Amino acid sequence: MDAFASARVVALARSLLALSRASATGVLVIANHAQLCRVALVEGAARAMTTTAASPLLGDWLLQRGELDVAAHHAALGSGAAHGPVGAWLADLGVATRCAIERALQDQLRARMLEALRWRNAHYRFSRGASEIGVPHVSDAVDVRGLVLSALQREVDLPRFAAWLAQRTQQYLGLSPLGRALLPSCATVSTNDELLRLLERGAGVSQLTRACAGAEADLRLLATLCSLSALAPVAARDGSYSFLLRKRRQLRSQASAAELLEVRRDARADEVRRALRRLSKHAHPDVLGPLAPNAIRETSGELMRALLRAEAELCRQPARTRARSGVRH
């Protein structure tokens, strides 16, 4: 599957998702030539992080949320150096409530992780075991999956993805097992209910594109899922999907029974039955792969019902036609 973001960024994102799905506990170190961070993971969720990169301090996040007592903060700064965990020190001095500090710590952790996920030429390693990195853990875990989606959405090459979509308008895309694991987090980065429904059931590229309606955020979400191989072309058996699409177009254009079964209008009953058996090898739901989207299965069922009606019609019609034309057996 094509990736529409930096290979290093995608590789890091996939590794972090793998750790999340495995409920791993330990320390993930991410570093490039100028920066280094350490992320504490507990059962696959981010709980704390240290970084050498410049980033807003805890007080900045409290101020942004409007939950900082500015006068108390100035007094605290003038009273001497902070001691112990900064959050606990600020709470003890009445600068902010402990609940406000917890929320600000979560904001800080999310922002730092988003930034680290975008570092160029980063290397990473994970050490399974203790998750202590010298700073307190937040009480509520930060959703790694949502962070990965948000980070990659900013990084994807949207024009290249649009060109990729334009070449695959007749293709069906379905969620992989990773994609299904990510689906709940997709709802946190997109408010497009129609798109989320299509992702859940599997859909054609043209359907997904129409559902995005040109919204850049939704197109970036699709590109992100494709880059992670969470959304990928669904393999068809014996070309069944392209066959179903072609036959569905015939149904929509109200093709005749003979056209649907691909026989002459005056075909004998045994020829009609053979045609039905031949087409059923591509149209029946049982021949579809296990990852076939629900939309494909619905089309398959609709087509099989139409083929059976066409067979019943043509098995009666030839006898009447031959009788009128004076054909003898």
Number of C-alpha atoms within 10 A of each C-alpha: 11 12 18 24 22 17 13 17 22 23 17 20 23 18 15 24 23 15 22 20 17 11 13 19 21 21 23 20 19 21 19 14 10 9 14 18 18 23 25 26 30 22 17 23 23 28 26 29 25 17 17 11 13 8 12 11 11 19 22 14 20 24 14 11 13 12 18 21 16 15 9 15 17 11 13 18 11 9 10 8 10 13 10 9 11 16 22 18 16 23 15 13 14 15 24 24 18 15 11 19 24 19 18 24 24 23 16 21 20 21 15 21 24 19 12 24 22 20 19 14 12 20 16 17 13 19 12 13 12 12 21 18 15 11 14 16 21 18 12 12 16 20 15 24 24 19 23 25 22 21 22 26 24 16 18 22 17 19 10 14 21 14 10 14 17 13 10 14 14 16 18 25 25 25 26 18 12 17 21 16 15 20 19 14 19 23 14 12 16 13 12 16 11 13 21 19 14 19 22 17 15 25 24 22 20 16 15 24 19 12 19 19 12 10 12 12 17 23 21 24 21 23 29 29 25 21 25 25 19 22 23 20 19 21 18 18 13 12 11 22 24 15 15 20 18 12 21 18 11 15 17 8 9 11 14 13 21 18 15 21 26 13 17 14 16 17 16 17 17 10 16 24 18 14 17 21 15 12 18 18 15 22 26 20 19 12 16 22 13 10 15 23 22 15 14 22 18 12 18 27 14 16 22 19 12 15 23 16 12 19 23 14 14 23 18 12 17 17 16 12 13 14 11 9 9 9 9 6 4
